[in-house]
Amino acid sequence: MLLEITEPSCVITEIHQCFWTLTLEMLLAVVVLCDY
């Protein structure tokens, strides 16, 4: 199965992208709440 064989680097980069996206969304939410 090709799905079972995945490079660790690809998985790590995906996790980092998700992490940064969540962090940016939280920062934007904080900025919007502070503006109000």
N, C-alpha and C positions, 0 to 999 in steps of 0.2 A: 504494500500500500504506500502510495506517495504521501498521503496525508500524515502517516505515522512518522515519516522521516523528514524532520524539519530542522533547519540550522538554528542553533541557539542564538546566534547573532540576530537573525530575523525576528525571533520571538522577543528578544530583549528590546530591539528597536521599536517593535509594535507596542510593547508595554510602556516604553518611554514616551512614545507619541500620545498614547492614551493619557498618561500621567500629566504631560504638559498641557494637553487639551483641557483636562479637568481643572488644572491649576489656573489656566488663563480664564476659564469660565467662572471660577470662584472669584478671581481678582476682579473681573468685570462686574460680577454681581455685587461685590463689596463696594466698588466705585459707584455703581448706580444707587445702592442703598445710602451711601454717604451723601450723594448729591441731594437726595430727598431729606 
